[in-house]
Amino acid sequence: MSVYLYPSFSSFLSATLFLSLFLHLSLSQVEVYSVKVACKVASRFAHTVITSSALNKANSSQEVFFEVDLPKTAFITNFSMSIEGQTYTGEVKEKEKAKKQYQKAVSTGQTAGLVKASGRKMEKFSVSVNIAANSNVTFILTYEELLQRKLGQYEIMTQVKPKQLVQHFEIVADIYEPQGIAFLDAYGTFISNELLPLVEKTVTDKKAHISFCPTMDQQRKCPGCDGTLIDGDFVIKYDVNRAETLGDIQIVNGYFVHFFAPPDLPRVPKNVVFVIDRSGSMSGNKMHQTREAMLTILNDLHEDDYFGIVTFDHHISTWKGSLTKATTGNVSEAKGFVKGIQHSGYTDINGALMKAVDIMMKDKQANKFTERSVSMIILLTDGMPNSGVSSTPQIQENVRDAMGGNMSLFCLGFGNDVDYSFLDVMSRQNQGLARRIYEGSDATVQLQGFYEEVASPLLSEVDLHYPDNLVNSLTTSHYKQLFNGSEIVVAGRLTDNSLDNFLVEVFAKGVRNRQTEWDILYPEQEYIFGDFTERLWAYLTIQQLLKTGTAEEKGNATAQALEMSLQYSFVTPLTSMVVTKPKTEEEQEEPLIADKLTEGMRPSGMGEERRGGYHQVQSRPTYFVDGDPHFMIELPEQEDALCFNIDDRPGTIFNLVRDQLAGVLVNGQTIGDKKVAPDGKVNTYFGRFGIVHQGLGVRLEVTTHDITVSQNGKQAKLFWSDTVTKDRSLTVTLRDSVRFVVILHKVWKQHPYHQDYLGFYTLDSHLLSPSVHGLLGQFYHGVQFEVRDMRPGEEPEKPDATMLVKGQELTVTRGWQRDFSWDVKNGENVPCWFIHSNGNGLIDGNHTDYIMSGLFKTV
């Protein structure tokens, strides 16, 4: 809903509500006449090139968009644009250097970014360029990834969404596996029975060729229609033959790769404790889906497994005081317990994990489990720790100390509000892994799928030893466990290229010590692409360096990962690809930045399309306060953001914006939770805003229930429950001065503590006077700062740094805050430098200087 404030109240009433429309470029003006996806796979290492050509058929210049969804595990290695014979090629640079180039070249803050959105398995790469009338453009994107074996197969997934009929459309994949191809399947989620014969597969012993090339008529939704059927995923799944030995080693150009997935190993019994979050935020569908998944998971336990269940909010409960053998009777009893799990309360992750570890350790010490068995804890949570120990670094330390390497921890983060980086680090510290579970109708299937991956351990404490005099620069060669259907991959450099045999020792629980002379496979040169084993080794090394956990190791690992990312032109979390767009008559030459997202940084609205399918960097600064309460200043010209919290008692009224010359005032009043949480923490949010335009004589009061507008003694009231306001956002435009947005955040009515609250966003403030002030207003005309001396913080994903601002040196911490201006329901995470102690040193004076005596008062 949008509200315009006009000089007369009657004209305001007639124009209170209107529908906002997005204007999109007509597809008939830009013809995408060629799309080709070419994928080459050599020994699981995939090299994909996507080429798209378009023609601007209009009589004037048009903006042409190129959008590609690529796998999260892939690294972009190259991008180029060819426009009328001129090629513009991307260059991989250190992230900070790329950012400086971006800032130097762009002073107006109107440049778009490249990789800024992601889905469950994919990331969206998007770029646009202005093309002259009757001109062509060709985009070429290249990325590489090591295919991961899950549940006994490798998967290549290509998302194709041309959004129009394409004259030349082609998907081609060539796979070469020296071990031989055991099976292969190819299909498309969009492919009908009529299109199925167009999926051509040719499979020989070691090679496979797959193609899909529909004509324009075959792409049509119906005869004579312009709509296209091509909208979805094209998927190839396959596996390779497994030798009776303990794996295969392949050598190319002085680098080797060892694939270890021995067949026909007996499963190892497991001891597992399921730790299930039942706090208030798990209400509704989340709790229902968790119960459904757990009932299926319990059915899949083997009789030689031991299991236990811990549930938690701010209280910790157990099904039994120890682990129980998975007999039919015990599983049936556990199902009854699961069906009765109810949600309420806060989230004590530390207490729940400590209880699970305690149960496991007592049973281990009592020799309850067989020596061959594997012990694991599986945690499912959807939120932040806010009861008991709430410091995430402290929880990580407690869990690591308690587990002591005796068991693995697997963490499932349910939904958008979870601190994924916290769970990811904690899992890796304890020989496990984390996975995000996306809210949706298939969440139950996601939970079951993750469990299937880790449900059948085959080996534990796997060590692969290679001769020191022949091998160096090894990737990780110790693994806590090997699961059925997965694969261990080790790569390294050789000191002798003429090897024809290879001595490798394998140590693991569940298999005898094996010392084997390996048959070396030399892939046939005509079927491989370049130095793929070296690039595979570099890919694996960088991935593992980026996961280094301890602060002491992280500095050296980061430096090495950066050096290798630059050497091999990989876009990783440490590098960016800079692409310089051509200048036009209207625009100066400007660079674009492609970054690699980490899971903790990913926008929360996964899969949501924004502005034609991609997220565009804000062209002007955005200032807002939302949440508990988090203040954010986004500065696109510096491609950065600053953030701080204000902590005070509920009911306090703060001045957010005050401009005496323009006659604009915005105050906000905080509210607290319904009652104090068991841990004593008091959360506050904004629940009421007062907005004044003195020149118009208008007052606007916004609460979590209604919106009241007053002018010259007249009054009108609207309710959030009205149909026209169900988007939960209110746009307020004060004529010739400023544009605000107020967002209503709805909370489950029966939540024991939390209640509805408001967020306040400034979208346009450029006409306010230089004297504007307030907790937000003081930043409307910019803030100069410099960040230096970045160093490890308390959490590996959140480094500390020194900030020079307003003549002071402040210790700041890298973090994220949620911006709901794009997606009112889910929001998206925006990286920012967090200023501690209520913003002291960044804001003028102290936060108490901004406390007002009334919602429409200036003192």
N, C-alpha and C positions, 0 to 999 in steps of 0.2 A: 504494500500500500504506500502511496505517496501523498504528501500534504504540501501544498504551496501556501505560503502566508502572503496575502495581498493587502493593499491599503484598506479596503473595505471588507467588512465581515461577510456581507451578502455575496460578494464575488468569491470570497474564500469558500463559502458553502457550495457554490455552484461548481467549483473546481477542486473539491477536496480529493476526489478519487479519480484515477485514470489508469489505463493499462499501459505498462511499459513494453515496448516492442524492440526486439533485436532485428537489425537490418543485416541480411547476409548477401554476399555476392551471388548473383544468379549464375548457376552452373552453366547455363547456355552461353555465357560470355567467355568462359575459360574451358577449353576442351582438353581433358587428359586423354591423350591418344595412345599412350604406351605405358604399360606397367610390367616389369619383369622382376621376379624374385629368383635368384640363382644361388643355390646352396651346394657347397662341396664339403663332404665329410671324409676325413682321412683318420682312421683309428680314433673315432669319437670326437675329434676336434673339428668343429664346424666353422666354416668361413662363408658368410652370407653377404651377397651384394644385392641391394634393392635399387632399381633404376626406374625413374618415372619421368615422362616427357609430357609437356603441356603447351598448348597454343592459346594465346590471347586473341580471340576473334573480334574483340570490340574495336571501335574506332578511337579509343582512348586507353591510357595505361590502366592496368588492373593489378590488384594484388593476388598473387598465386600462392597457394598453400601446399606444402609437402608434409604429410604426417605419416609416421611409421610407428607401429608398436613392436618393440624388440624385447627379448627375454631379459629379466632382471639380472640373470647371471652373466649376461654378455657384456663385453667391453667394445664400445665404438672404436674403430681404428682409422676411419677415414670418412670424409664427407666433402663433396664438391658440388658446385652449381655451374652449369654452362649456359650462358645467355648470349645468343647471336655470335657464337664463335669465341667468346671470352670466358675463360674458366676461372672460377674463384674456389680455391682449395682450403680446407680447414687445416689448422696447425695445432698440435697438442702442446700445451704449455702448463707450467706449474700454476695451480689455481690462483694463488695470490698475484702472480705476474699477469695472468689473463685478466683478473679483476682490475688491475691498474690500467691496462691497455683499454679496457672497456670504459673506465672512468675518464681517462684522458681524451678519448675520441668522442664521447657522448656527454654533452653538457646540458642538454635539454631534458634528459630523462624520458625519452620517448622510444627507446629500443626494446624489442621483444627478446625473451630468452628462448632456449631450445628445449632442453629436457627438464620439464617441470611438473609432470604428472605421471601417475603409474597405476596399474591395476594389480590383480592378484599375482599373475605370473609375468606381467609385461610392464615395460616403461614406454612412455610416449615421447617420441622425438618429433618436434614440430618446428618448421621454419617457414617464413613467408618472404616473398620478394616482389617488388614492383616491376612489372613487365610492360614494355611499350606496346602500342597497338600493333597487331598482326605479327607479334614476335614469339619466339619459342624459348622454352627453358627446359633443361634436363637436370634432374637431381640424382645424385648417386650417393648412397649411404652403405658403408661396409662395417660389419661387426663380427666378432669371433667369440666362441664360447666352447668350453669342454662339456659335452653332454654327460649328464649324471644318470647313472643306472638306478632306477627305483622300481621295486616290485618286479624285477626280472626283465626290464626293458628300458631302452633309451627313447627319448621323445624329442622330435623337432616340431615346433609349433610356429606357424606363420599366421598372423592376423591380417586379413585382407579386407579393406573397406574403401574401395575406390569411389563410392557414392555416385557413380554414373557409369554408363556403358563405356567400355574401353575398346578401341579398335584392335590393339594388339595386347592381349593379356596372357601372361605366361608364368607358371610356377614350375621350376625345374630343380631337381635335386639329384646329385650323384654321390653315392656312398661307396667307399672302399674300406673294407675291413680285412686285413691279412689273415685273421683267424677264421674267416668264413662267416657268412650270414646265416643264422639259424632260422629266423623268420622275419617277415616284414609286412606291415599293413599301412595303407595310406587312405585317408578319407577327409572329407570336409564337413563341418557342422552345417553348412549351407547347401550341400550337394544333394539334389533330389535324385530319384531313380532315373530320370531322363539324363542327368549329367554324369551319373556314375560311370558309364563306359568311357568318359573322357579322361578319367584318372588312369593313366597308363603306367604299368609297372613291369620292368624287366629285371629279373633277379637271377644272377648266376652264382657261382660258388662264393666269390669274394666281392662281387660288385653288384650294385643296384642302381637303376635309373628310373626316376619317377617324374612324370610330367602331367600338367593340367593346363590345357590351352583352349578355352571355349571361345567360339566366335561371338560377335556382338549379338546375333540373334539368339544364340544359346545362353547368353547372359541375361536376357530379358525376363522379367517376372511373368509377362504374358505377351502374346503376339501383338505387336504395335505399341507396346508400353515402353516408356523411357526408363522406368525403374529397373534396377539391377538385382539379380539374385546373389551376386558376389558380396556377401557381408557376413563374415564369421571367421572361423579358424580352419586352416588346412593343416592336418596333423599326420606325421609319419612316425610310426613306432617300429622298433626292431630290436633284435638281440643278436649276439654273436655266438659262435660255437665255443664251447668250453673244453679245453684239453684236460686230460686226466692228471696233468701236472698241476702245480699250484699257481699257474698263471702264465702270462706271455710277456716277453720283453721285445720291444721293437727299437731299432736304431736307425737314425738318419742324421748324417752330417755331424757326427760327434756328440749327439744328445740321445739319451735313451728314455723310454717310458715303459713302466712295468704295470700291467693290469692284473690285479689279484682278486679273483672271485672263484675259488675252487668249487667244483660241483659236488653234489651228493654228500655234503657234510651233514651229520645229524644235528638237529636243533639242540640248543643248550637251555636247560631250565632257567626260568627267570623268577626273581623276587621283586615285586613291584608294589609301591604304595602310590595310590591315586590321591592327589591333594586337590580338592575341589572348592573353589570360591563360591560361597552362598550369600555374599553380602547383598545389600539392597539393590545395587546396580545390576545384579544378575537377574533381576525380575523379568517376568514375562517370557518372551520367546527364547532368550538365552538359557534360562534355567530349564525350560522344556526340552530344548535341543540337547543340552548337556545330559539330561537324564536319559533321553533316547539313545544318545551315543554310548553312554556308559552301560546301558543294558546290552547293547550289541557287543561291546568290548568284553564284558564279563562272560558272554557266551563263547568268546574266542579263546579264553584261557585254557591251557592244557592242565591235565590232572597233576602233573609233576611241578607246576608253577605254585608259588606262594604269593598271596596278595593281601593288601590292606587298604582301607579307605579312611582318609581324614577330610572332614569338611570344616569350613571356617568362615566366620565373619569377624567380629571382635571377640568371639568365643571360639574355642577349638573343640571339636567333637571327633570321636573315632568310632568306627563300626565295631571294632574289637581292639583290645589293648595290645595285640600282637598280630603278626602276619599269619594267615590261615591257608592251608592247602586247598587248591581249587577243585575240590570234589563237587559232584553235582549238587549235593545238599547245601554246601557252603555257598556256592554260586547263587543258588536259588534264594538263600537267606539274604545275601548281599543285594540282590535285585530289589527285595522288599525294602531294604534300607535306602537304596538310591531313589526309589519311587517316593519316599517320604521326605526327601531333602527340600526344605523351604528356605526362601531368601529373606534376609533382614540384616540390619546392622552395618558396621564398618568393615575395613579390610586389614587383617593382621597377617600379612604374608610371612613375616619372620616367625611368628609363633607357630603357624601351621607347618612350615618347613622344619623347624626345630623338633616339633612333635613327630613328624614323619621320620626324620633321621634317628631320633631316639628309639622309636619302635624297631627300625631296621637294625640298628647297632646292637640292641639287646638280643634280638634273635640271632644275629651273626655270632655274638659272643657265646650264645648258648648252643652253638653248632647245629642250629636247626636246619640249615641249608646244605646242599651238597657242594663239594669243592668246585665242581665244574660250573655252578650256577652263576648268573649275572644279576647284580642288584641295581635297581633303578627307581627313581622317584619321578612321577609325571605330575607337574603342576598346571592347573588350568585357572586363570584369573582374567578379569576384564578391567581391572582398575589399578590405581596407585595405592601403595601402602599408606594408610592413614589411621592406623590403630597399632598400639604397641610400638615397636621400633619402626619409625617412618623414614629414617635416613637410608636411602638405597645403597650407598657405599658400605654402611655398617651392616646392612642385611647381607650383602655379598660376602663381606668378610666373615660374618657369623656362619653362613652356610658353608663356605669353603673350609673353615676351620672344623666345623662339625662333621662334614663328610670325609675329610681327610683322605680323599682319593679312593675311598672304599666303595663308592657307588657313583652312578651317573645321574645327572639332573636334566630332564627334558621339560621345557616350558612352553605352554600354549597361551599366547596373548589373544584374548577374545575381543574383537571390536576395535574402535578408534581411540578410546580413551586410555588404553594401556600404555605404560612406559616400555616400549618394545626394547630399546637399547639396554635398559636395566636387566630385562629378562635374558636378552641375548648374551650379554657379558657374563651373567651369573651361570648360564648354561655352559658356556665355553670354559669357564673356570672349573667346572665340575664334569668335564669329558662328555658333555651332552650337546644339544642344540635347541634352538628356539624356533617357533613357527607362529606366524600371525594367522588367526582364524577370523575370516571376514564375516561380518554380520550379513545374513541372507538366508534364503530358504534352504540352502544346501550346507549350512553350518554343521549339521549332524554328520553329513558325508565327509566334510573336511576333517572333523575330529576323528572319525573312524579311519580315514585314509592315513592320517599321521600315525595313528596307533599301529596300523598294519605295517608301516615302514620299520618300526622299532620292536614289533611284537615277537619276532623270531630271531634272536641272536644266535649266530653260528660259532663265532670265536670271540674271545675277549683277550685284552692285553696283547694285541698283535704287534710284533716287532719284525721288520724286514731289514736284514743286515746285508750290506754290499761291501765288496773289497775296497778298503781305504786307498790302496795304491792305484786303483783303476777308476774310481768314481769320486766326484766332488760336487759341491753345490746342490746337495740333495734337497728335494722338497720333504715334507713331513713323512717319516717312515714308521712312526708309532701311532697306533690307533687303539682307542679304548675298546672298541668292539667292531665286529663285522656282522651286519644283519643280512638275513636271507633276501636275495634279490638285489642287493647293492654291490658295490665294487670299490676296492681300494686302488688308488692310482698314485704311483710314485714316479717322479722324473728326476733326471740329473744330467750332469756333464761327464763325458768320458775323457780320460787322459790318453787312451789308445783307441784310434779309430779302426784298427784292424782286427778287433776281437771277433772270434767265431764261437766262443763259449763264455759262459758267465756263471760264476759261483755265487749263489744267494742262499742265505740262511733265514728260515722263518721260525719264529718262536711265538707261541700263542697258547692260551688255555683252550683246551678242546681239540688240540692236534699235537701230534708228536713233533719234536724238533726235526725239521726237514732241511737237509743240506743238498742242494740240487745243482747239477750242471744243466744250465738252461739252453735250449735251442733258440738261437737268435733269429728273429724275423726281420728281414730287410724289405720294407715295403717297395713295391715296384714304382719306379720314379714317374712313369707316365700317368699314374693314377693319384699322385699326391700333389699338394700345392706348396711349392717352395720349401722353406725350412719349418715345416709344421711342428716337428718335435721340439725344436728350440722355442717356438712361440707357445706351444703347450706347456713346456717347462716354465717359461716366463709367466704365463697366465696363472698356473698353479702357485708359483712362488709368491706373486703379488697378492693373490687371494688369501694365502696363509699369513703373509706378513701383516695384512690389514686386520687380521683377527688376533694379533698378539695382544695378550690380556694385561700384563703387569705394566705399571707406569715406567719401571726401570728399563724394560725391554722395548717399550713402545717407541721411544725416541729414535733409536737405531733402526728399528724395523720400519718406521715411517720414512726415514731418510732413504733406506734401501728401496722401499716400494716406490717412492717418488722417482728415484733415479731410473729404475727399470720401466716404470710407466712411460717416462719420457723417451727412453731408448727404443722401446717397442711400439710407441705411439698408441698406447691404450688410454682411453678416457676412464679414469678410476676416480674414487672419491678425493684423490689428491691432485688431480689434473683437470683441465678444462680444454675443450676444443674451441678455438677462436676462428670464426668465419667472418670475413669482411664482406658486407653486402655492397653492391655497386651503388654509387650515388646517382640520384636523379635530379631533375630540375627543381623538385620541391624539397629534397632531402640531401643531407650530406652523407658521405661515405660513413658507414657505421658497422661496428663489429657485433657479432652474435656470440653468445657463450653457451656451450653445451657442457653440462655437468653430469656426474654420475651420482645418483641418489643412494644413500644407505637406507636400510629398512626403517630405522628410527626417524629419518628425516622425511619419509614419504608423506605426501598429502593424505589426509584422512578420508576424503571423499573418493575412495578408490573406485575407478571405473566411471566416475562422473565426467561428462563432457562439459567444457566451459568455453564459451565464445567460439563456437564452431569446432570444438573437439580438442582444443589445447588451452593450456593456461598461459596467459600473457603476463609478463612482469608489469606491475603497476607503472603507468607512465608518469604519475605524480605521487608525491608523498601521501601516505595514509597514517592517520593518528587515531588510536582507539583505546578504549578500556573495556575489558571483558573478563569474565571468570572471577577469580578470588582475590581482590581485583587486580588484574594484570594490565599494566599500561604498556603500550607498544608505539614506537615511532619508526615507521618504515621509510627508508631514505633511498629511493631507487637510483638517484644520481651517484651515490656511493655504493650501490648494490649491497646494502647492509641494513641492519635494524638495531635499535636499542630498546631494552625493556626493563621494567622494574615493577615491584609490587608495593602496595600501600597496605599496611596492617594497622587497624585501629578498631575500636569497639563498634558493634552494630548501632545504627541510628545516627552515625556521624555524617554531616553534610559537608562535601568538598566542592570547592570551586574548580571546574574543569576548564571553562573558557570565559574570559571577560575582556570585552573591547569597548571602552567608554566612548571612543570616537564613533564607532559603528553602532553603538547601542545594543550590543549583543551580550547576553549572559547565559551560561549553562552551568547549573549546579546539579550534583548527584548525591543521593542519600543511600547509605549502605544498609543492608539487612543481614541478619545472621541465619544460621541453621535453626530448624525448629527447636532443637535442644542440643545441649553440649554432648559431644561424642564421649565415649568411655575413656579415650586417651586425654581428654581435657582440651583438645584443640578447638579453637573457635574460628570457623570459616566465615568470611564476610563477602558479600557481593553487592552490586548496585541493584536496588529494587525500585528506585524512583528518580526521575529526572525532571528538572524544571528548566524550561527554555524561554527566554525573554527577548523580544525585539522592541526596544523602547520607542523607536521612530514610528512603528506601526501600532504601538499600544497593544501588542499581542503577548499573551502568556500561554505556554503549552506545558501541561503536566502529563507525564507518561509514567504509569505504574505497570505492574505485572498483570493488572486486571483490565485497565481501560486507559483511554487517551482523552484528555479534556483540553479544549481550546477556548480561551476567553479573550474578548476584545470589547472595550468600551461598555462593560456591564453585560454583554451578551455572552452566551456560553453554548457550546456544542460538545457532546460526548460520544465517543466511539468505543466499542469493546473489541478486544483481541479475538473474542469468540465469533465476531461477525464474519460472514463468508468472505468479505473482501479483504480481511486481514489475516486469513489463515496461512499466508506465507510467513507469518511471524516476523515481518520486518516493516518498519515505518520509515519512509524517506521524508525528511523535513527540509524544505527549501525556503530560506529567508531571502526574499528578493534582493538582488544586487549585493549579496554579501557572502553567503555560506550555504553549504549543503551537508546535512547530517543524516545518519541512519541509526535508528534504534532497533535492536534485535531482541526478541523475547525468546528465552531459553526455557522450554517446558521440562519439568522434572516429574517423574512418576508420582502421582498424588499420594500413594501410600508409603512413599519412602520415609523411613523413620527419622531422618535428619534433614535432608536437603529440601529446598523449595525453589519455585520459579525465580528467575532473576533476569536482569537486562544487560545488554552490551551497548556501548555508544561508540559510533564511528564517524570521523570527520572525513568526508570525501572531497570537499572543495572549500578551501579557505583563502584563496589567493587575493580576494577583494577585501579582506579584513586589514585593519591598519597595522603599522609596525609596532604599535604599543599593545597589541593583544597579549594577554597573559593567562595564567591558570595552569593547572597541572598538565593539561594538554596544550593549551593555547600558546605557552611560551616557546613551543617548538615549531609553530606554524611557519616561521620564517627561517627554519633551518638550525642546525647545531653542528659546529665543527669539532671533530674529534680524531684522534689517531690511536690505533691499536698496535702495540708492539710486545715483544718478549712473551710470545705464546709458549705455554708450558703445560705439562700434565696437571689435571685437576683431580678432585676427589673421585670423579667417575671418568673412566677412559674416554667415553663419548663426549665429555663436556670439559674441554681444556680451559684453564685460566689464562689470563693475559693482563697486561697493564694498559690502561686507557688514559690518554692525556686529553682532558676536556675541561674547559672553563678554568684553565690555569692550575688544575689539580691532577694528581696521579691516583687513579682508582684501580683496585683489583676487581676485574670483571670475569664472568664465567660464560662460556658459550652454551646456549640452550635453545629451547624452542617455545613459542607460544602459539596458541590456536587463533587463526584469523577466520572469522565467519562471514566476511563480506562477500565472498564468492559462493559459498555453500552454507546456507543458514543452518541446515541440519547437522552436517558433519564437520564443517570447517576444514582448514588445512594447516599443517604445521609450518611455521615460518621461523627460520634460524635468526637468532638475535644475541646481542651481548647483554647479559643480565647484570644490572647494577644493584648491588646489595644495599641493605639498611635503608629501606624505603626511598631509594633513589638519591640518597644523600651524595652530594658532589655533582650530580647531574642536574637536579632541579634547583631552581633558585631558592635559597633559604632551606627551611625544614618543612616536612609535610604538614605539620600542625599549623603553619602559616596560612594554609589554604582552607581551614575549617571555617564554615559559615554558620550564622545563627538561624537561618531559615532557607527554604528551598528557593525563594526568589530574592534573597538578601545578598548584599555585596560586602557585608562585614559579619 
